[in-house]
Structure formats: structure tokens, C-alpha cells
Amino acid sequence: MERASGALAHQQFTDLPQFFRAGDLLVMNNSRVIPARLRGRKAVGGAAVEMLLTEPARDATWWAMVRPGKRLPPTTQIELFDNQGRPTPFTAEVLEKNEEGHARLRFEGTENLLAELDALGEIPLPPYIRRNAHGHEQTSEDAERYQTVYANPAGSVAAPTAGLHFTKAMLEQLRAREVETHTVTLHVGLGTFAPVKAGVLAEHRMHSERFTLPAETAAAINAAKAEGRRVISVGTTTVRVLESVAANHQSLAATSGSTDIFIYPPRDFKVVDGLLTNFHLPQSTLLMLVSAFAAPGKMSGRQWMLEAYAEAIREKYRFFSYGDAMLIL
């Protein structure tokens, strides 16, 4: 999608380097997806329990979606299985529930749950990806495919999916064209995908997500903007980091914190000049963000984006996590 002319073109992802020029900055979210889906049984009664970690909480506890939620009140003790279905010495206790029905869990038997998750958990594939008649249990291929090739710090419960298209060879091709590559970290939570239900957009509340903007990335972006070079974001999560920091600072600096920024039309963008993104769900904050980016400062981006989506549907593009992408320049 070319914003200046309104032109649409259909390309293969292998054609991507031709849209870049020397000096462009490509910024990617390097968060690694954790094996956040845990299984176990109630210590009393033995009923099966499924937990999906959503975000760390205070005192080394975690918030999680739990099933069957109504049968897991506070004080419930859960014995954990490993990802092969075998009993383990680890347990979880339900400490409290919030308004959404999520549970805050305290895990016993380990001081560092993240270090145990490779043996305990499964990659939390989206619910629309089904691998067998019983549900959407991961395959060994999914454990690799649902990570970007540059994933590093662990913390996301959903992949920053625009980055899944890249191979190491593609990144080398871009660097050979003198495209700079840099990273930020935003640990993706499930709130990113929550539909907007508020009658007034401004009343929708985004879930807060943890991020880090490294000093090297900040300095590179500052230099590029000063010299008129483009900053191209891989994914909406990267946009949210950069525009969050830019909203509060004249120039970017190394920053860590949390963001609940909600981007929707009309919106001006201080940092990002181009965006690579997948195709998103209706009524999602992600679709609203790309609609804002399609026509910065205007309302017309929504209609243009819906027209582009209609064409993608006619051309039988795949949507969502393992789907196709669009490049907006």
C-alpha cells in the first residue's frame, strides 16, 4: 500500500528488499513467546485444569486465564503436569480472581517459573489454529514456527506475528542493501487482541504491556530522523513502543516501562514512516492502528484499509498469525 499515491500492488515476500533503500532503518520486536499454556489437575478431586499465563504480577506471581474458571476459587491447589502429561513436583495456588475472571497464581516448587516452562508448558497457539480433533495442541514444528528468527528475551504470550515472515537470509539481503536492522522489546499480552466493545473509542482501555527501547536503537532512530531517512516498523507492537516513547520525548532515549497506548484515527506518527503488518481481526485495536497509519492525521485511512482488506479477501490472502502481510509505505 503506497500512501502518497493510494496504489495497491501484490507481491511475494521475497520481493521485500526492492521496497527498501540504503539508509532505511528496520525496527523489529524481539520478544520471545513463552510456553504459557500449562496443564494440571485439582489437588482435591483430580479434575483437569488448564492455565494460560497472561502476565507476571507482584511477588513473583502470575495472572492467568484458567479453565474451568468457576470451579477454581481462591485457595484452590493445582498439581502441574509437564508438557508430556506426566506429574511434576510443582503446584499452583489460586490467590484471587479479577473482574475478567482471570486468576492470580502462586507457583510452589520453583523460584523461577520461566526457567521451568520449556518442560512444563506449551506454546499458546491462537484458538483458531487446530492441530487435531481434540483442540489445538502444538506440534514440534509450531514450537519453532511461532517464534521470530531474532527472538531473544522471553515474555510474550502471543507472537509478534509480522516478524514470522523473516528468515535470516532475508535479513542479510536487507543488510546487504545497507538497510540498518535494530530491535525493541514489547512482551505481547492477550489484551492486544481484545476486541473493542466500548461505544466510544476513547473509553476502551488497553492492557498494559512491558517494553524496552535499547540505547542503540534509540540513537539510530534519532540519527535517521535527523538525516531524513525512513524508519520502518515490523509489526504494530514495534509501532506502539516507538510512538509511546516519542509521545513524551523530543528525541528518543533508552527507556523501559509499560505502555497502554491506544492508536486510532486520526493520529499523527512521530517516528514510524513505514509498517509491515499482518491482516487483523475486525473490531480490533490492531486494525484501528493500521487504519490510522494508512492516512496519518486523517479519518480516510479506515475506508482505504477496508478496501484493501476486501481486495485481499478477493485474492484469497490468509489472515491472522500464520497469514500474509501488507507493507504500508
C-alpha positions in Angstrom: 0.0 0.0 0.0 1.5 3.3 -1.1 0.1 6.2 0.9 1.2 9.0 -1.4 -0.5 7.6 -4.5 -3.1 5.3 -3.0 -1.7 2.5 -5.1 -2.0 -1.2 -4.2 0.3 -3.9 -5.5 0.5 -7.6 -5.0 4.0 -9.0 -4.3 5.7 -12.0 -2.8 7.5 -11.5 0.5 10.7 -12.4 -1.3 10.3 -9.1 -3.2 10.5 -7.1 0.0 14.1 -5.8 -0.4 13.2 -3.9 -3.5 11.0 -1.6 -1.4 13.9 -0.5 0.8 16.7 1.9 0.1 20.1 2.4 1.6 19.9 4.1 5.0 16.4 2.8 5.9 16.0 1.5 9.4 14.1 -1.7 10.0 13.0 -2.0 13.6 11.7 -5.3 15.0 10.2 -6.6 18.2 12.5 -9.3 19.5 10.3 -10.7 22.3 10.2 -14.4 22.6 7.0 -16.3 23.1 7.0 -18.3 26.3 5.3 -21.8 26.6 2.5 -20.2 28.5 -0.2 -22.9 28.4 0.0 -25.2 31.4 -2.0 -28.2 32.4 -2.6 -29.9 35.7 -5.3 -31.2 38.0 -7.0 -30.1 41.2 -5.2 -31.5 44.2 -8.7 -32.3 45.7 -10.8 -34.3 43.3 -8.3 -34.6 40.4 -10.4 -32.6 37.9 -8.4 -31.4 34.8 -7.2 -27.8 34.8 -5.8 -25.6 32.0 -3.9 -22.4 32.7 -2.8 -19.7 30.2 -0.3 -17.3 31.7 -1.1 -13.8 30.7 1.3 -11.5 32.6 3.6 -11.5 35.6 2.2 -9.9 38.8 3.6 -8.8 42.1 5.5 -11.1 44.5 6.6 -13.5 41.7 3.0 -14.5 40.9 1.3 -14.6 37.5 -2.1 -13.7 36.2 -3.6 -16.5 34.1 -6.8 -17.5 32.3 -8.0 -20.7 33.9 -10.4 -23.4 32.9 -12.8 -24.4 34.4 -12.8 -20.9 35.9 -15.9 -21.0 38.1 -14.6 -24.2 39.7 -11.3 -22.7 40.7 -12.0 -20.3 43.6 -9.2 -18.7 45.7 -7.2 -21.2 47.8 -7.6 -24.0 45.1 -4.5 -26.1 44.9 -3.4 -27.3 41.4 -0.8 -30.0 40.7 1.1 -29.3 37.5 1.8 -31.8 34.7 4.8 -31.4 32.3 4.2 -31.0 28.6 4.2 -34.8 28.1 1.3 -35.1 30.6 3.4 -36.5 33.4 3.0 -35.4 37.1 5.6 -32.9 38.4 6.6 -31.7 41.9 5.3 -28.2 41.0 2.0 -26.8 42.3 0.0 -23.6 41.8 -2.4 -21.9 44.3 -5.2 -19.6 43.2 -4.8 -16.4 45.3 -7.5 -14.2 43.8 -9.7 -13.5 40.8 -10.2 -10.3 38.9 -13.3 -8.8 37.2 -12.4 -10.7 34.0 -12.3 -14.0 35.8 -8.5 -14.3 35.5 -6.7 -15.9 38.4 -3.5 -14.7 40.2 -1.4 -17.9 40.8 1.4 -18.5 43.1 3.7 -21.4 42.0 5.5 -23.6 44.5 8.5 -25.8 43.9 10.5 -23.3 41.9 11.8 -19.7 42.4 11.9 -19.1 38.7 8.9 -20.3 36.8 10.2 -19.0 33.4 13.2 -21.4 33.8 10.8 -24.4 34.1 8.4 -23.5 31.3 10.2 -25.3 28.5 9.5 -28.6 30.3 6.1 -27.6 31.7 4.3 -25.6 29.1 3.2 -25.5 25.5 3.4 -22.6 23.0 0.0 -20.8 23.2 -1.2 -21.1 19.7 -4.2 -18.9 18.8 -7.5 -20.8 19.3 -8.3 -20.8 15.6 -5.3 -22.9 14.8 -6.4 -26.5 15.3 -3.9 -29.4 15.0 -6.2 -32.4 15.9 -9.7 -33.3 16.7 -9.3 -32.6 20.4 -8.1 -29.0 20.1 -5.1 -27.0 19.1 -2.1 -28.7 20.8 1.1 -27.6 19.3 3.4 -29.7 17.2 7.2 -29.7 17.3 7.1 -27.5 14.2 4.8 -24.9 15.8 7.3 -24.5 18.7 9.8 -23.3 16.1 7.5 -21.6 13.6 5.7 -19.5 16.3 8.9 -17.6 17.1 10.7 -15.0 15.0 14.2 -15.9 13.9 15.5 -13.0 16.0 13.5 -13.7 19.2 15.6 -13.2 22.3 14.2 -12.1 25.7 11.3 -14.3 26.8 8.0 -12.8 27.9 5.3 -12.8 25.2 2.2 -15.0 25.3 1.5 -14.3 21.6 3.9 -13.9 18.8 4.7 -10.5 17.2 3.5 -12.1 14.0 4.6 -9.7 11.4 8.1 -10.8 12.2 7.4 -14.5 11.4 7.8 -13.9 7.7 11.5 -13.1 8.0 14.3 -15.6 7.6 17.9 -14.9 8.5 18.7 -14.9 4.8 16.1 -12.2 4.2 17.7 -10.0 6.9 21.1 -10.5 5.4 19.7 -9.4 2.0 18.4 -6.2 3.6 21.7 -5.5 5.3 23.5 -6.0 2.0 21.3 -3.2 0.7 22.6 -1.0 3.5 19.4 -1.3 5.5 20.0 -1.0 9.2 18.3 -3.5 11.5 17.5 -2.8 15.1 15.3 -4.2 17.8 12.9 -3.2 20.6 11.2 -5.5 23.1 7.5 -5.5 23.8 6.1 -8.5 25.6 2.8 -9.2 23.9 -0.2 -9.9 26.1 -3.6 -11.1 25.2 -5.0 -7.6 25.7 -3.5 -6.6 22.4 -6.1 -8.8 20.7 -9.1 -7.9 22.8 -12.0 -6.6 20.7 -13.2 -3.0 21.2 -16.6 -3.2 22.9 -16.8 0.4 24.2 -19.4 2.6 22.5 -17.0 5.5 22.5 -13.5 4.6 21.3 -11.7 6.8 23.8 -13.3 4.7 26.6 -11.6 1.5 25.5 -8.8 0.6 27.9 -5.8 -1.2 26.5 -4.0 -3.8 28.7 -0.5 -2.5 29.7 2.4 -4.3 28.2 6.1 -4.2 29.2 8.6 -2.8 26.8 12.3 -1.8 26.4 13.8 0.6 23.9 17.6 0.0 23.9 20.0 2.9 23.7 21.5 1.7 20.4 18.1 1.6 18.8 17.1 5.0 20.1 20.3 6.6 18.9 20.0 5.0 15.4 16.4 6.3 15.1 17.4 9.8 16.2 20.2 9.9 13.6 17.9 8.6 10.9 15.2 11.1 11.6 17.7 14.0 11.7 19.0 12.9 8.3 15.6 12.3 6.7 16.0 8.5 6.4 13.0 6.3 6.9 12.1 4.2 10.0 10.1 1.1 9.0 8.4 -0.9 11.7 7.9 -4.6 11.7 4.5 -5.1 13.4 2.1 -3.0 15.4 3.9 -3.9 18.6 7.0 -2.1 17.4 4.9 1.0 16.4 3.4 1.1 19.9 6.8 1.1 21.6 8.3 3.8 19.4 5.2 6.1 19.4 4.8 5.6 23.1 8.3 6.9 23.9 8.1 9.6 21.2 4.9 10.9 22.7 6.8 12.0 25.9 10.2 13.0 24.5 11.6 15.3 21.8 14.2 12.7 21.0 14.3 9.0 21.8 16.5 7.7 24.7 16.9 4.3 26.2 13.6 3.6 28.0 12.0 0.7 29.9 8.4 0.6 31.2 4.9 -0.2 30.3 2.6 1.1 27.7 -1.2 1.1 27.2 -1.1 3.4 24.2 -4.3 3.1 22.0 -3.7 4.3 18.5 -6.7 5.0 16.3 -7.7 7.6 13.6 -7.0 10.4 13.3 -3.4 10.1 14.6 -0.1 11.6 13.6 3.1 9.5 13.8 6.3 11.0 15.1 8.7 8.1 14.4 7.4 5.4 12.0 7.5 6.0 8.3 6.6 2.5 7.1 4.8 -0.5 8.5 4.9 -4.2 7.8 1.9 -5.9 9.4 -0.4 -8.9 9.0 -4.1 -8.9 8.4 -6.1 -8.3 11.6 -9.5 -9.2 13.1 -12.5 -6.9 12.7 -13.2 -4.5 15.6 -9.6 -5.0 16.9 -7.3 -2.3 18.1 -4.7 -3.6 15.6 -7.0 -2.8 12.6 -7.6 0.6 14.1 -3.9 1.3 14.4 -3.2 0.3 10.7 -6.1 2.4 9.6 -4.6 5.4 11.4 -1.2 4.7 9.9 -2.7 4.4 6.4 -3.6 8.2 6.5 -1.8 10.0 9.3 -3.8 12.8 10.8 -6.9 11.9 8.8 -10.0 9.7 9.1 -9.8 8.5 5.5 -7.4 5.7 6.3 -10.2 3.5 7.6 -12.1 3.3 4.3 -8.9 2.8 2.3 -7.8 0.0 4.7 -11.3 -1.7 4.4 -11.0 -1.5 0.6 -7.5 -3.1 0.8 -8.9 -5.9 3.1 -11.7 -6.5 0.6 -9.2 -6.9 -2.2 -7.1 -9.2 0.0 -10.2 -11.4 0.6 -10.9 -11.5 -3.2 -7.3 -12.6 -3.8 -7.7 -15.3 -1.1 -5.0 -13.9 1.2 -4.6 -15.7 4.5 -5.3 -13.6 7.6 -4.1 -13.6 11.3 -1.0 -15.2 12.9 0.3 -17.5 10.2 -1.2 -15.4 7.4 0.0 -13.0 4.8 1.3 -9.4 5.3 1.0 -5.9 3.9 3.7 -3.2 3.6 2.4 0.3 4.1 4.8 3.0 2.8 
